[in-house]
């Protein structure tokens, strides 16, 4: 069993299933949780997990324990009484965001209410929410480079700017896209 699997097993053994709240039984869950995770983290990770005031930026290489540190941080913040809806977890991939929130939710089901996703998906949600203030219609779309290239190719082909088989060079696409309002 992986360390994470063992952590969850130990958590369930010590505190029962997610439906039982150890705090309601008079235990000081926050301290028990911190004592339990302190042995699983290095000092920098532990500091990132236990810092309550302000944002924390976690930058580390592959396999260094970022996901575990963020998982524990989210659970710790919720246990400290921070409203899960006021926590924002951003990362570069949907898979990583889902994994971090899923793991944190195993410690405390309230973590499911944490807002999480990619930087791009969060920016898109903000733009959608405030589109009217920015003078945008609510039905706008954002295209990545591949989608934009395909759109330029289709339009250019319909207008006979280039043949249907060959896509325009990157330089031409950039000029066409930058000319769009």
N, C-alpha and C positions, 0 to 999 in steps of 0.2 A: 504494500500500500504506500502511496506517495506521502510525503510529509504533510501535504495539504489534507489528503484523505484522513490521515491519522489525527490531524488537528481537529477536523470536523467530528471524527469519532469521539475524541476526548471531550470536545465541547458538548456533544449530545449526552455522553455518559455523566458529565458533571452537572449539566443543567436541564436535562430532559429534552423533549421535542420543542419545536419552535412555538407551539401553542401555549406552553407554560412559560410565564415570565418570571425569571429568578428574582427580579427586583421586587415583585409583589410578595415574595416570601421573606422579605426583610434582609436578604443578602445584599452586600455591597457589590453588585455585579461589575461596576466600572473598575474597581480595584482588582477584582479577581481576573477580569479580562486582561487588564494591563500586565499583571504579574505573569499570566499565562503566555502572552505574546512577547514579553520582554526577552525571553530566552530564545525566541525564534528570529529576532531581528538584530542587526548590527546597530551600533549607537546612532549612526546617521538616519537609518530607517526608523528607529524608535523615536527620534526627535521629530521626524516628519509626521509620524502617526500621532504623537501626543501634543503637538502644537495646535492649540485651539484658536488663538487669535490670528486672524488674517489668512491669506491664501498661502499655499505651499506649492512650489514648483518642484516636481521630482524628475530629475534627469539622470539617467543611468543606462549602462549598456545592457545588451541582451543577457538574460539569465541572471541578472543581479538582484532580483527580488522586488522590482517596481510594482508588479501586480499585487503581490502579497502586502507590501507596505500600503498601497492605496486602498486595498480591500480592508485592512485593519483600520486605516485612518477614517474611512467612511463609517465603519461600525462604531469606532470610538466617538466620533463627533455626534452620532445619533444617540449613543449611550449617555453622552454628556448633556443631552437635552436640546441639542441643536435640531431645529425643524428640518427633517429630511428634504422638504420642498425648497429649502433655502441653500442646499448644497448643490454645487455644479461640478461635475466630473467630466473633463474633456481629455480626449486622447486622439491619436491619429487614425485608428481603425475602429470600425463598428464592433468587430470581434473582441478587441481589447476592452472597449467600454462595457460591452455585454458581460464579459468574463469578470471584470472587476465588480460590477454591480450585482451579478449573480452570486459571487463569492461572499460579498458583504451581506447580502440578504440571507445567506445561510446562518450568519451570526445573529442577525436581527431582521425580522421580516419588514420592519419599517423602512429599511434601506431601499426597498423597491420603489419608494416615492422620491428617491434622489434623481435629479435631472442629470442624464449622462448621454454622451454620444461623442461624435467627432467634432473637431473645430469647425469643419465645413457645415455639418448638419446644424450645429448650434447657430452659426452665422446665418444660415438660410432661415431658421425659425425666427430669428430676430428681424431679419429683413421682411419676412412675410407678415409678422406681427405689426411692424411699423411702416409698412409699404406706403400707406396713405400719407404719412408725415413726409416721406421721402419723394412723394410725387409719383410713385409707382402704382400700377394696378395690382390687385391682389393675385392676379393670375400669371405673374411673370415666371420665367424659368431661368435656371442657371445651367449653362453647358460647360462641360469640361472640354479640354483641347480636342479629344477624339470626336466628341459630339459636334463641336463647332466646325471641325474640319469636314465632317460628313454633311452638315447643313450647307456649308459654302459650296461643296462639291455638287450637291443636288441642285442648288439654285443656279450655279454657274453652268451646269450641264443643260438645264432646261432653257437657259438663255443662249446656249451655244457659245459660251466663252471658252470652254475647253471640252475635249471629247469625254464621252461617258465612262470610258475605261480608266483613264488616268486622273488621279486627283491632283489638284494644284499644289505647287511646291509650298513648303512651310512659309517661306518669305512672302509669297503672294497671299496666302491665307491670313497672315498677320496684318498685312496692309488692308485687306478687305474688312477684317474684323475691327480694326482700329478706326476705320472710317464710319462704322455703324454708330448711330446716336445711342 
